[in-house]
């Protein structure tokens, strides 16, 4: 449960996704309601005129693990969010999805990045039933995609 209300703490890096064939607008951002940055989500079904009354925290990491830098994409009623967090001991890229326009999300997150490097700046897009992700890895001597 959040320790403070929406907008009461540092909110940053909002990202939008709009499905072109509908009035659905999706937004994700990170916010420190629980003392560390976590990915939050909200949506509108009427082109942004009104929004859901409650924001939803997307990740399932322990509350003490920061999970900043969410990225979002949508195709139809499928909404995808990707972010960085360190719940495994190293920073990793995690993913969750909704198949009903953001009304509900998968009960567990999926670890997408499997190397032991320090990933950052994830990007996400989709086309039809395909989802694509890319990020920068930070090995000791180089930065790779």
JOBELDA-V237056 format. One record per backbone hydrogen bond with DSSP energy under -1.0 kcal/mol. NH is the residue of the N-H (numbers start at 1). CO is the residue of the C=O. If there is no record, write none. Layout:
nh={NH,NH}
co={CO,CO}
This chain:
nh={8,12,15,17,19,22,25,26,27,28,29,30,31,32,35,38,40,41,42,44,47,49,52,56,58,65,67,71,73,75,78,79,80,81,82,83,84,85,89,92,94,95,96,98,101,103,106,110,112,113,120,123,125,127,130,132,134,136,137,144}
co={5,30,28,26,24,19,44,17,42,15,40,12,38,10,32,31,29,56,27,25,23,46,43,41,39,62,37,82,80,78,75,98,73,96,71,94,68,92,86,85,83,110,81,79,77,100,97,95,93,93,136,134,132,130,127,125,123,120,144,137}
